[in-house]
Amino acid sequence: MADIALLSQLIEPEATALGFDLVRVKMFGGKSDPTLQVMAERPDTGQLTIDDCAELSRRISDVLDALEAEGRDPIPDAYRLEVSSPGIDRPLTRPQDYTAWAGHEAKITLVEKVDNRKILTGDLVGIEGDRVAIDVRGHTRMTVALDQIHDAKLTITDRLLAATAPLSSEGADEIEEIPDDADLDPNDTDSLNEGQK
């Protein structure tokens, strides 16, 4: 089993060097398909571009390959490396995530039941000391210690979609509508291509 704390210590400086914040390092997939998942974000956008992911992936690979060459491989078995942006329904892994996304709906899974509940779903209120405050739907406002949280992530809602604007539409194909009565010869590729620009 890979040491996630050690991997985080190795990966975080690489993310920081690129101006990114490390969101999460996680191993999943078990023995059959082990995957090292690294989530990072630009502090100003909360996202990464494809080029950002590729650059961070190269840096992480270089660090891990160098350790392997020295006989100090932190992941002894073959694995896949997956570098990504957190996405809209992002995991909440750091105290500041609960403050930054206050007012949005989240699903929090606890290590053990609190008030006879293991899953809390509702609107985040924020952080109070070392405790997360959440208005639990159909219940009441609750606070739980950070170390009581097994997993937490935002829930996709219309409110969240409205708050998370796309990073950029650059590179997206622009589609120009061609009127139905346009006189285009399907064998004339120049006309067809012109109509699609």
Backbone as ProteinMPNN parsed JSONL, in Angstrom:
{"seq_chain_A": "MADIALLSQLIEPEATALGFDLVRVKMFGGKSDPTLQVMAERPDTGQLTIDDCAELSRRISDVLDALEAEGRDPIPDAYRLEVSSPGIDRPLTRPQDYTAWAGHEAKITLVEKVDNRKILTGDLVGIEGDRVAIDVRGHTRMTVALDQIHDAKLTITDRLLAATAPLSSEGADEIEEIPDDADLDPNDTDSLNEGQK", "coords_chain_A": {"N_chain_A": [[0.845, -1.199, 0.0], [0.562, 2.163, -0.889], [2.165, 5.019, 0.582], [0.355, 7.627, 1.306], [0.726, 10.097, 2.577], [3.497, 10.487, 2.273], [3.664, 10.517, -0.55], [2.16, 12.82, -1.038], [3.843, 14.73, 0.106], [5.946, 14.604, -1.693], [4.754, 15.354, -4.09], [3.451, 17.829, -3.712], [5.385, 20.059, -3.728], [5.987, 20.106, -6.449], [3.568, 20.798, -7.648], [3.219, 23.311, -6.461], [5.422, 24.686, -7.517], [4.549, 25.152, -10.058], [2.617, 26.965, -9.602], [0.232, 25.972, -8.669], [-2.327, 24.725, -6.445], [-2.326, 21.903, -4.391], [-4.892, 19.6, -4.244], [-5.785, 16.961, -3.703], [-4.336, 13.742, -3.09], [-4.541, 10.446, -4.001], [-4.808, 6.886, -3.879], [-6.306, 4.416, -5.835], [-8.23, 1.616, -7.098], [-7.12, -0.795, -6.406], [-5.306, -3.963, -6.46], [-5.627, -4.881, -9.059], [-5.86, -2.714, -10.861], [-4.116, -0.378, -10.13], [-4.178, 3.067, -9.44], [-2.733, 6.218, -9.282], [-4.074, 9.055, -8.226], [-4.04, 12.463, -8.74], [-5.16, 15.524, -7.759], [-5.325, 18.912, -8.566], [-5.31, 22.533, -8.548], [-5.601, 25.792, -10.039], [-5.178, 28.597, -8.018], [-6.674, 30.919, -8.597], [-8.731, 30.174, -10.328], [-9.696, 27.693, -9.595], [-9.454, 25.498, -11.166], [-7.821, 23.411, -13.665], [-6.133, 23.538, -16.797], [-5.933, 21.393, -19.711], [-3.301, 21.452, -20.606], [-2.033, 22.306, -18.258], [-2.449, 20.054, -16.626], [-0.969, 18.148, -18.043], [1.618, 19.195, -17.814], [2.051, 19.142, -15.013], [1.813, 16.405, -14.62], [4.072, 15.455, -16.003], [6.122, 16.505, -14.383], [5.648, 15.207, -11.936], [5.994, 12.535, -12.721], [8.727, 12.601, -13.41], [9.917, 13.033, -10.874], [9.095, 10.726, -9.443], [10.171, 8.725, -11.091], [12.896, 9.239, -10.798], [13.256, 8.585, -8.101], [12.648, 5.875, -8.232], [14.788, 4.985, -9.785], [16.804, 5.3, -7.951], [16.243, 3.281, -6.272], [14.293, 3.771, -4.415], [11.512, 3.687, -4.72], [8.343, 4.98, -4.149], [5.977, 3.754, -4.791], [5.713, 0.573, -5.177], [4.651, -1.27, -7.082], [3.459, -1.572, -10.514], [1.586, 1.156, -11.854], [-1.001, 3.512, -12.768], [-0.854, 6.982, -13.572], [-2.891, 9.658, -12.829], [-3.736, 12.854, -13.462], [-5.644, 15.608, -12.596], [-8.126, 18.254, -12.694], [-10.177, 19.369, -9.955], [-12.927, 19.308, -10.639], [-16.506, 19.954, -10.936], [-18.177, 18.803, -8.936], [-16.459, 18.707, -6.696], [-14.047, 17.184, -4.451], [-13.923, 17.837, -0.954], [-11.27, 18.587, 0.792], [-9.558, 20.095, 2.315], [-9.334, 22.406, 5.069], [-9.899, 25.056, 4.161], [-11.52, 24.592, 1.961], [-14.098, 24.182, 2.896], [-14.815, 26.677, 3.746], [-14.52, 28.211, 1.422], [-16.528, 27.14, -0.173], [-18.848, 27.589, 1.164], [-22.365, 27.822, 1.616], [-23.038, 26.247, -0.455], [-24.345, 23.051, -1.488], [-23.411, 19.993, 0.065], [-22.157, 16.629, 0.471], [-21.365, 14.801, 3.182], [-19.535, 12.199, 4.479], [-19.227, 10.421, 7.403], [-16.738, 9.149, 9.72], [-17.646, 7.738, 11.936], [-20.979, 7.325, 13.26], [-22.811, 10.289, 14.057], [-25.119, 11.766, 16.125], [-26.81, 9.719, 15.347], [-26.41, 9.606, 12.606], [-24.64, 8.875, 9.673], [-24.15, 9.927, 7.223], [-24.167, 13.188, 6.092], [-26.103, 15.553, 4.518], [-26.45, 18.644, 3.04], [-26.475, 22.288, 3.193], [-23.333, 23.847, 3.242], [-21.987, 25.658, 5.954], [-19.587, 26.586, 6.863], [-16.341, 26.86, 8.434], [-15.762, 26.392, 11.863], [-13.539, 26.976, 14.074], [-11.986, 23.971, 14.53], [-13.983, 22.59, 13.384], [-16.501, 21.562, 11.072], [-19.297, 23.234, 9.882], [-22.63, 22.542, 9.014], [-25.784, 22.886, 7.488], [-27.991, 20.571, 7.904], [-30.076, 18.919, 5.704], [-33.496, 18.551, 6.309], [-33.087, 18.206, 8.995], [-31.161, 19.677, 11.202], [-28.894, 22.342, 12.056], [-25.566, 21.247, 12.16], [-22.375, 20.512, 13.642], [-19.239, 19.075, 12.896], [-16.154, 17.534, 13.741], [-13.142, 17.968, 11.869], [-11.539, 15.67, 11.786], [-13.426, 13.726, 12.036], [-14.503, 13.342, 9.606], [-14.831, 11.244, 6.92], [-15.101, 11.355, 4.141], [-15.85, 13.915, 1.809], [-17.764, 15.875, -0.417], [-18.79, 18.251, -2.915], [-22.177, 18.684, -3.989], [-23.757, 18.441, -7.095], [-25.653, 21.082, -8.09], [-28.099, 23.419, -9.388], [-27.41, 25.905, -8.416], [-24.675, 25.568, -7.809], [-23.671, 25.014, -10.377], [-24.169, 27.468, -11.602], [-22.411, 29.043, -10.191], [-19.954, 28.11, -10.908], [-18.201, 28.954, -13.389], [-17.262, 28.125, -16.755], [-13.811, 27.494, -17.416], [-12.584, 28.322, -19.802], [-13.602, 28.865, -23.145], [-11.979, 28.621, -25.205], [-10.689, 27.143, -28.083], [-12.846, 25.58, -28.527], [-15.041, 24.355, -31.002], [-16.596, 26.531, -33.243], [-19.876, 26.735, -34.292], [-21.599, 27.392, -37.176], [-24.782, 28.075, -38.157], [-26.39, 26.712, -40.987], [-28.663, 27.77, -43.319], [-31.654, 25.916, -44.09], [-32.475, 26.144, -46.722], [-30.197, 26.634, -48.118], [-28.1, 26.561, -50.934], [-26.187, 24.157, -51.382], [-23.776, 22.026, -52.71], [-23.342, 18.676, -51.935], [-21.051, 17.42, -52.765], [-19.233, 19.357, -53.012], [-16.677, 20.153, -51.305], [-15.349, 22.453, -50.511], [-17.342, 24.417, -50.26], [-18.869, 23.232, -48.27], [-17.041, 23.143, -46.136], [-16.609, 25.849, -45.827], [-19.101, 26.656, -44.962], [-19.086, 25.562, -42.446], [-17.293, 26.943, -40.934]], "CA_chain_A": [[0.0, 0.0, 0.0], [1.358, 3.385, -1.01], [2.109, 5.98, 1.681], [-0.241, 8.833, 0.72], [1.363, 11.276, 3.178], [4.793, 10.65, 1.614], [3.409, 10.938, -1.926], [1.723, 14.224, -0.993], [5.05, 15.542, 0.358], [6.741, 14.605, -2.918], [4.012, 15.968, -5.19], [3.048, 19.216, -3.444], [6.325, 21.062, -4.24], [5.896, 20.164, -7.915], [2.364, 21.591, -7.942], [3.492, 24.684, -6.019], [6.37, 25.283, -8.468], [3.778, 25.564, -11.234], [1.599, 27.928, -9.174], [-1.015, 25.259, -8.392], [-2.582, 24.194, -5.095], [-2.636, 20.475, -4.381], [-6.198, 19.367, -3.637], [-5.863, 15.61, -3.151], [-3.559, 12.627, -3.626], [-5.283, 9.25, -3.597], [-4.602, 5.651, -4.638], [-7.504, 3.594, -5.92], [-8.17, 0.584, -8.123], [-6.657, -2.062, -5.846], [-4.186, -4.676, -7.105], [-5.884, -5.122, -10.481], [-5.68, -1.509, -11.673], [-3.754, 0.708, -9.218], [-4.106, 4.4, -10.052], [-2.382, 7.345, -8.424], [-4.868, 10.205, -8.672], [-3.585, 13.747, -8.205], [-6.026, 16.653, -8.113], [-4.736, 20.211, -8.248], [-6.074, 23.634, -9.123], [-5.054, 27.152, -9.996], [-5.909, 29.283, -6.939], [-7.582, 31.955, -9.081], [-9.86, 29.632, -11.084], [-10.162, 26.431, -9.034], [-9.428, 24.518, -12.241], [-6.595, 23.264, -14.45], [-6.325, 23.256, -18.215], [-5.305, 20.136, -20.131], [-1.85, 21.686, -20.615], [-1.604, 22.314, -16.853], [-2.429, 18.656, -16.171], [0.156, 17.473, -18.7], [2.867, 19.705, -17.239], [2.185, 18.602, -13.667], [2.021, 14.97, -14.77], [5.483, 15.254, -16.358], [6.969, 16.795, -13.212], [5.463, 14.124, -10.955], [6.636, 11.348, -13.289], [10.178, 12.771, -13.29], [10.292, 12.837, -9.467], [8.896, 9.319, -9.081], [11.129, 7.929, -11.861], [14.214, 9.429, -10.179], [13.265, 7.786, -6.867], [12.701, 4.469, -8.63], [16.16, 4.72, -10.231], [17.627, 5.235, -6.741], [15.786, 2.157, -5.463], [13.424, 4.279, -3.34], [10.201, 3.876, -5.345], [7.268, 5.012, -3.15], [4.891, 2.867, -5.241], [6.522, -0.547, -5.681], [4.039, -1.976, -8.208], [3.061, -0.755, -11.666], [0.378, 1.946, -11.589], [-1.293, 4.601, -13.702], [-0.887, 8.319, -12.974], [-4.017, 10.453, -13.333], [-3.691, 14.229, -12.951], [-6.861, 16.279, -13.054], [-8.752, 19.344, -11.966], [-11.158, 18.756, -9.046], [-14.264, 19.16, -11.208], [-17.574, 20.738, -10.299], [-18.556, 18.153, -7.673], [-15.117, 18.525, -6.157], [-13.896, 16.722, -3.072], [-13.567, 18.847, 0.045], [-10.182, 17.893, 1.475], [-8.784, 21.032, 3.139], [-10.239, 23.292, 5.827], [-10.334, 26.217, 3.376], [-12.568, 24.2, 1.015], [-15.405, 24.323, 3.543], [-15.09, 28.112, 3.778], [-14.654, 28.694, 0.044], [-17.76, 26.646, -0.786], [-19.983, 27.818, 2.067], [-23.577, 28.185, 0.882], [-23.313, 25.215, -1.46], [-24.727, 21.754, -0.923], [-22.347, 18.989, 0.119], [-22.438, 15.335, 1.095], [-20.253, 14.476, 4.077], [-19.603, 10.86, 5.069], [-18.471, 10.436, 8.652], [-16.034, 7.937, 10.136], [-18.62, 7.07, 12.804], [-22.24, 8.06, 13.353], [-23.001, 11.409, 14.976], [-26.579, 11.944, 16.204], [-27.399, 8.603, 14.614], [-26.247, 9.835, 11.168], [-23.289, 8.671, 9.135], [-24.048, 10.785, 6.042], [-24.797, 14.496, 6.263], [-26.302, 16.257, 3.247], [-27.062, 19.947, 3.26], [-25.676, 23.446, 2.802], [-22.178, 24.148, 4.084], [-21.979, 26.957, 6.62], [-18.177, 26.99, 6.903], [-15.491, 26.28, 9.476], [-15.789, 27.028, 13.182], [-12.401, 26.358, 14.754], [-11.595, 22.759, 13.799], [-15.226, 21.877, 13.09], [-17.25, 21.951, 9.879], [-20.718, 23.479, 10.155], [-23.487, 22.228, 7.87], [-27.232, 22.859, 7.719], [-28.392, 19.264, 7.392], [-31.415, 18.939, 5.134], [-34.482, 17.771, 7.054], [-32.65, 17.982, 10.374], [-30.803, 20.916, 11.872], [-27.486, 22.701, 11.864], [-24.662, 20.377, 12.912], [-20.942, 20.695, 13.433], [-18.454, 17.852, 13.081], [-14.72, 17.775, 13.69], [-12.522, 17.58, 10.61], [-11.052, 14.29, 11.846], [-14.577, 12.817, 11.993], [-14.961, 13.261, 8.218], [-14.167, 10.233, 6.084], [-15.132, 11.81, 2.759], [-16.791, 15.02, 1.604], [-17.723, 16.447, -1.765], [-19.914, 19.092, -3.291], [-23.264, 18.072, -4.751], [-24.081, 19.283, -8.253], [-26.959, 21.736, -8.054], [-28.145, 24.565, -10.296], [-26.677, 26.979, -7.744], [-23.246, 25.303, -7.996], [-23.367, 25.183, -11.798], [-24.154, 28.906, -11.885], [-21.241, 29.635, -9.527], [-18.707, 27.592, -11.49], [-18.147, 29.288, -14.811], [-16.212, 27.395, -17.464], [-12.511, 28.153, -17.405], [-12.378, 28.977, -21.081], [-14.186, 28.159, -24.275], [-10.963, 28.659, -26.252], [-10.453, 25.85, -28.706], [-14.115, 24.929, -28.85], [-15.455, 24.621, -32.383], [-17.754, 27.408, -33.405], [-20.785, 26.169, -35.29], [-22.42, 28.382, -37.843], [-25.969, 27.439, -38.711], [-26.588, 26.867, -42.426], [-30.103, 27.71, -43.579], [-32.111, 24.709, -44.789], [-32.633, 26.38, -48.15], [-28.891, 26.959, -48.707], [-27.844, 25.762, -52.139], [-24.845, 23.588, -51.259], [-23.556, 20.73, -53.355], [-22.66, 17.833, -50.968], [-19.743, 17.01, -53.294], [-18.368, 20.541, -53.013], [-16.151, 20.212, -49.942], [-14.987, 23.834, -50.156], [-18.565, 25.081, -49.793], [-19.256, 22.642, -46.986], [-16.112, 23.599, -45.114], [-16.845, 27.267, -45.615], [-20.32, 26.765, -44.153], [-18.856, 25.071, -41.072], [-16.323, 27.796, -40.226]], "C_chain_A": [[0.88, 1.248, 0.0], [1.124, 4.305, 0.189], [1.633, 7.32, 1.106], [0.401, 10.101, 1.283], [2.71, 11.55, 2.505], [4.604, 11.126, 0.176], [2.981, 12.401, -1.981], [2.919, 15.15, -0.776], [5.918, 15.649, -0.883], [6.074, 15.427, -4.03], [3.72, 17.447, -4.959], [4.064, 20.249, -3.932], [6.285, 21.2, -5.77], [4.683, 20.98, -8.337], [2.621, 23.064, -7.613], [4.421, 25.401, -6.999], [5.667, 25.776, -9.729], [2.703, 26.589, -10.887], [0.263, 27.296, -8.86], [-1.111, 24.925, -6.907], [-2.925, 22.72, -5.233], [-3.943, 20.279, -3.627], [-6.254, 17.99, -2.976], [-4.892, 14.678, -3.86], [-4.234, 11.375, -3.098], [-4.875, 8.072, -4.469], [-5.928, 4.914, -4.668], [-7.307, 2.542, -7.003], [-7.655, -0.754, -7.628], [-5.499, -2.666, -6.623], [-4.374, -4.793, -8.606], [-5.601, -3.905, -11.354], [-5.299, -0.325, -10.778], [-3.559, 2.033, -9.965], [-3.75, 5.418, -8.982], [-3.11, 8.558, -8.983], [-4.369, 11.458, -7.959], [-4.545, 14.814, -8.698], [-5.345, 17.934, -7.663], [-5.571, 21.286, -8.923], [-5.257, 24.905, -9.132], [-5.853, 27.904, -8.93], [-6.942, 30.287, -7.438], [-8.812, 31.403, -9.792], [-10.463, 28.376, -10.455], [-10.151, 25.307, -10.048], [-8.021, 24.393, -12.806], [-6.979, 23.062, -15.907], [-5.689, 21.897, -18.519], [-3.793, 20.292, -20.139], [-1.285, 21.717, -19.204], [-1.454, 20.885, -16.333], [-1.228, 17.918, -16.757], [1.479, 17.905, -18.084], [3.098, 19.155, -15.837], [2.455, 17.103, -13.713], [3.483, 14.663, -15.095], [6.394, 15.461, -15.149], [6.868, 15.68, -12.177], [6.16, 12.855, -11.448], [8.149, 11.422, -13.147], [10.655, 12.509, -11.862], [10.197, 11.356, -9.093], [9.862, 8.4, -9.834], [12.525, 8.035, -11.25], [14.322, 8.611, -8.897], [13.344, 6.293, -7.184], [14.128, 4.088, -9.045], [17.117, 4.601, -9.049], [17.244, 4.056, -5.851], [14.883, 2.56, -4.314], [12.021, 4.565, -3.868], [9.097, 3.872, -4.286], [6.054, 4.164, -3.522], [5.572, 1.666, -5.904], [5.951, -1.252, -6.909], [3.744, -1.017, -9.358], [1.738, -0.047, -11.347], [0.187, 2.944, -12.719], [-1.293, 5.901, -12.926], [-2.008, 9.106, -13.645], [-3.949, 11.821, -12.672], [-4.892, 14.969, -13.495], [-7.187, 17.484, -12.188], [-9.81, 18.723, -11.048], [-12.551, 18.547, -9.624], [-15.302, 19.946, -10.429], [-17.971, 20.125, -8.962], [-17.289, 17.729, -6.922], [-15.109, 17.915, -4.76], [-13.503, 17.896, -2.178], [-12.526, 18.2, 0.957], [-9.403, 18.769, 2.446], [-9.743, 21.926, 3.909], [-10.763, 24.457, 4.991], [-11.406, 25.872, 2.35], [-13.951, 24.439, 1.608], [-15.804, 25.794, 3.668], [-15.368, 28.625, 2.368], [-15.992, 28.295, -0.576], [-18.958, 26.736, 0.157], [-21.172, 28.312, 1.248], [-23.948, 27.182, -0.19], [-23.59, 23.883, -0.779], [-23.564, 20.776, -1.0], [-22.876, 17.709, 0.735], [-21.192, 14.959, 1.886], [-20.498, 13.094, 4.674], [-18.681, 10.843, 6.275], [-17.781, 9.106, 8.915], [-16.965, 7.083, 10.994], [-19.869, 7.928, 12.897], [-22.164, 9.174, 14.4], [-24.49, 11.708, 14.956], [-27.304, 10.93, 15.325], [-27.327, 8.771, 13.098], [-24.8, 9.59, 10.766], [-23.058, 9.518, 7.89], [-24.84, 12.065, 6.302], [-24.901, 15.161, 4.898], [-27.015, 17.564, 3.541], [-26.122, 21.06, 2.832], [-24.543, 23.68, 3.792], [-22.325, 25.54, 4.683], [-20.553, 27.49, 6.667], [-17.44, 26.256, 8.003], [-15.63, 27.095, 10.752], [-14.7, 26.348, 14.012], [-11.928, 25.171, 13.937], [-12.822, 21.923, 13.429], [-15.894, 22.447, 11.847], [-18.706, 22.112, 10.273], [-21.511, 23.258, 8.875], [-24.94, 22.256, 8.308], [-27.746, 21.575, 7.078], [-29.843, 19.307, 6.955], [-32.343, 18.044, 5.955], [-34.101, 17.518, 8.491], [-32.402, 19.331, 11.028], [-29.363, 21.251, 11.533], [-26.628, 21.805, 12.745], [-23.226, 20.82, 12.678], [-20.25, 19.365, 13.709], [-16.977, 18.207, 12.964], [-14.163, 17.283, 12.361], [-12.06, 16.127, 10.638], [-12.174, 13.264, 11.939], [-15.052, 12.564, 10.565], [-14.131, 12.236, 7.451], [-14.037, 10.735, 4.648], [-16.138, 12.946, 2.655], [-16.643, 15.544, 0.188], [-18.944, 17.317, -1.993], [-20.928, 18.283, -4.089], [-23.597, 19.004, -5.911], [-25.519, 19.775, -8.127], [-26.939, 22.868, -9.079], [-27.341, 25.729, -9.725], [-25.167, 26.812, -7.95], [-22.846, 25.499, -9.454], [-23.286, 26.66, -12.166], [-22.897, 29.564, -11.31], [-19.915, 29.199, -10.144], [-18.725, 27.828, -12.987], [-17.068, 28.455, -15.481], [-14.923, 28.2, -17.468], [-12.307, 28.946, -18.68], [-13.087, 28.168, -22.162], [-13.215, 28.148, -25.448], [-10.729, 27.255, -26.798], [-11.736, 25.112, -29.051], [-14.501, 25.307, -30.277], [-16.663, 25.553, -32.379], [-18.605, 26.838, -34.527], [-21.618, 27.294, -35.87], [-23.585, 27.648, -38.476], [-26.083, 27.74, -40.202], [-28.087, 26.761, -42.678], [-30.46, 26.457, -44.382], [-32.185, 24.908, -46.295], [-31.313, 26.765, -48.828], [-28.61, 25.996, -49.847], [-26.4, 25.26, -52.108], [-24.801, 22.228, -51.934], [-22.791, 19.856, -52.365], [-21.294, 17.351, -51.446], [-18.748, 18.159, -53.306], [-17.834, 20.738, -51.596], [-15.748, 21.62, -49.546], [-16.198, 24.583, -49.626], [-18.977, 24.545, -48.432], [-18.349, 23.125, -45.869], [-16.306, 25.071, -44.806], [-18.066, 27.472, -44.738], [-20.128, 26.346, -42.723], [-17.901, 25.939, -40.302], [-17.008, 28.752, -39.32]], "O_chain_A": [[1.818, 1.366, 0.789], [0.023, 4.361, 0.737], [2.411, 8.054, 0.497], [0.598, 11.072, 0.553], [3.033, 12.698, 2.201], [5.301, 12.037, -0.272], [3.398, 13.137, -2.875], [3.008, 16.216, -1.385], [6.559, 16.676, -1.103], [6.747, 16.105, -4.805], [3.737, 18.236, -5.904], [3.649, 21.252, -4.511], [6.521, 22.281, -6.31], [4.761, 21.767, -9.28], [2.28, 23.951, -8.396], [4.233, 26.585, -7.281], [6.135, 26.705, -10.387], [1.961, 27.034, -11.762], [-0.747, 27.996, -8.789], [-0.101, 24.854, -6.207], [-3.72, 22.336, -6.09], [-4.085, 20.741, -2.495], [-6.708, 17.857, -1.84], [-4.654, 14.8, -5.062], [-4.474, 11.249, -1.898], [-4.623, 8.237, -5.662], [-6.601, 4.798, -3.644], [-6.322, 2.581, -7.74], [-7.739, -1.751, -8.346], [-4.797, -1.968, -7.354], [-3.396, -4.803, -9.354], [-5.141, -4.059, -12.486], [-6.064, 0.633, -10.671], [-2.868, 2.098, -10.981], [-4.374, 5.477, -7.922], [-2.801, 9.031, -10.077], [-4.289, 11.501, -6.731], [-4.725, 14.991, -9.903], [-4.855, 18.036, -6.539], [-6.426, 20.995, -9.76], [-4.336, 25.076, -8.334], [-7.083, 27.853, -8.938], [-7.969, 30.495, -6.791], [-9.837, 32.082, -9.86], [-11.608, 28.028, -10.743], [-10.77, 24.266, -9.823], [-7.136, 25.177, -12.465], [-8.023, 22.485, -16.21], [-4.992, 21.327, -17.679], [-3.073, 19.381, -19.73], [-0.186, 21.216, -18.965], [-0.463, 20.549, -15.685], [-0.554, 17.159, -16.061], [2.361, 17.077, -17.858], [4.211, 18.747, -15.504], [3.248, 16.592, -12.922], [4.067, 13.733, -14.538], [7.322, 14.685, -14.921], [7.875, 15.258, -11.61], [6.838, 12.179, -10.675], [8.791, 10.429, -12.804], [11.672, 11.847, -11.655], [11.12, 10.803, -8.495], [10.324, 7.403, -9.279], [13.256, 7.046, -11.188], [15.362, 8.009, -8.631], [14.024, 5.539, -6.488], [14.615, 3.01, -8.704], [18.12, 3.892, -9.126], [17.846, 3.851, -4.798], [14.714, 1.808, -3.354], [11.411, 5.57, -3.503], [8.923, 2.871, -3.59], [5.202, 3.886, -2.678], [5.962, 1.741, -7.069], [6.719, -1.788, -7.708], [3.779, 0.201, -9.187], [0.883, -0.596, -10.653], [1.092, 3.189, -13.517], [-1.683, 5.932, -11.759], [-2.065, 9.207, -14.87], [-4.089, 11.931, -11.454], [-5.141, 14.966, -14.701], [-6.613, 17.698, -11.12], [-10.297, 17.634, -11.348], [-13.289, 17.688, -9.142], [-15.003, 20.531, -9.387], [-18.091, 20.836, -7.965], [-17.095, 16.564, -6.575], [-16.045, 18.106, -3.983], [-12.829, 18.829, -2.616], [-12.863, 17.364, 1.795], [-8.674, 18.262, 3.299], [-10.855, 22.179, 3.446], [-11.937, 24.813, 5.093], [-12.133, 26.759, 1.905], [-14.871, 24.85, 0.901], [-16.991, 26.119, 3.693], [-16.32, 29.373, 2.142], [-16.533, 29.024, -1.407], [-19.958, 26.044, -0.029], [-21.02, 29.105, 0.319], [-25.033, 27.248, -0.768], [-23.14, 23.621, 0.336], [-22.83, 20.732, -1.988], [-23.897, 17.7, 1.422], [-20.105, 14.817, 1.327], [-21.533, 12.848, 5.294], [-17.508, 11.204, 6.183], [-18.191, 8.067, 8.398], [-17.063, 5.869, 10.81], [-19.818, 9.131, 12.641], [-21.553, 9.029, 15.459], [-25.07, 11.886, 13.885], [-28.283, 11.253, 14.653], [-28.102, 8.144, 12.375], [-23.866, 10.038, 11.431], [-21.915, 9.801, 7.532], [-26.012, 12.03, 6.678], [-23.898, 15.314, 4.201], [-28.051, 17.589, 4.207], [-25.102, 20.814, 2.189], [-24.749, 23.71, 5.005], [-22.736, 26.48, 4.004], [-20.328, 28.693, 6.53], [-17.849, 25.182, 8.445], [-15.616, 28.326, 10.726], [-14.917, 25.278, 14.58], [-11.514, 25.328, 12.788], [-12.724, 20.719, 13.194], [-15.859, 23.653, 11.602], [-19.284, 21.238, 10.919], [-21.128, 23.718, 7.8], [-25.293, 21.723, 9.36], [-27.914, 21.502, 5.86], [-30.729, 19.681, 7.724], [-31.998, 16.902, 6.258], [-34.728, 16.692, 9.154], [-33.347, 20.043, 11.366], [-28.7, 20.516, 10.802], [-26.917, 21.621, 13.927], [-22.902, 21.422, 11.654], [-20.62, 18.63, 14.625], [-16.599, 19.078, 12.179], [-14.65, 16.303, 11.797], [-12.17, 15.423, 9.634], [-11.913, 12.061, 11.923], [-15.89, 11.694, 10.326], [-12.909, 12.344, 7.349], [-12.995, 10.564, 4.015], [-17.163, 12.937, 3.338], [-15.535, 15.642, -0.34], [-19.984, 17.146, -1.357], [-20.578, 17.322, -4.774], [-23.707, 20.216, -5.727], [-26.464, 18.989, -8.067], [-25.876, 23.232, -9.581], [-26.671, 26.451, -10.464], [-24.463, 27.782, -8.229], [-21.801, 26.084, -9.738], [-22.429, 27.058, -12.956], [-22.382, 30.528, -11.877], [-18.883, 29.834, -9.932], [-19.209, 26.995, -13.755], [-16.067, 28.112, -14.851], [-14.943, 29.43, -17.517], [-11.904, 30.108, -18.64], [-13.157, 26.941, -22.093], [-13.566, 27.724, -26.549], [-10.588, 26.299, -26.035], [-11.71, 24.126, -29.788], [-14.307, 26.446, -30.701], [-17.613, 25.375, -31.616], [-18.091, 26.499, -35.593], [-22.26, 28.051, -35.142], [-23.392, 26.706, -39.244], [-25.896, 28.879, -40.63], [-28.713, 25.774, -42.293], [-29.693, 25.999, -45.229], [-31.986, 23.965, -47.061], [-31.313, 27.177, -49.988], [-28.845, 24.792, -49.746], [-25.509, 25.851, -52.719], [-25.684, 21.392, -51.743], [-21.687, 20.231, -51.969], [-20.469, 16.924, -50.639], [-17.564, 17.962, -53.577], [-18.464, 21.411, -50.781], [-15.797, 21.961, -48.364], [-16.089, 25.313, -48.641], [-19.384, 25.303, -47.551], [-18.818, 23.476, -44.786], [-16.182, 25.493, -43.657], [-18.078, 28.349, -43.874], [-20.918, 26.725, -41.858], [-17.702, 25.706, -39.11], [-16.349, 29.545, -38.647]]}, "name": "protein", "num_of_chains": 1, "seq": "MADIALLSQLIEPEATALGFDLVRVKMFGGKSDPTLQVMAERPDTGQLTIDDCAELSRRISDVLDALEAEGRDPIPDAYRLEVSSPGIDRPLTRPQDYTAWAGHEAKITLVEKVDNRKILTGDLVGIEGDRVAIDVRGHTRMTVALDQIHDAKLTITDRLLAATAPLSSEGADEIEEIPDDADLDPNDTDSLNEGQK"}
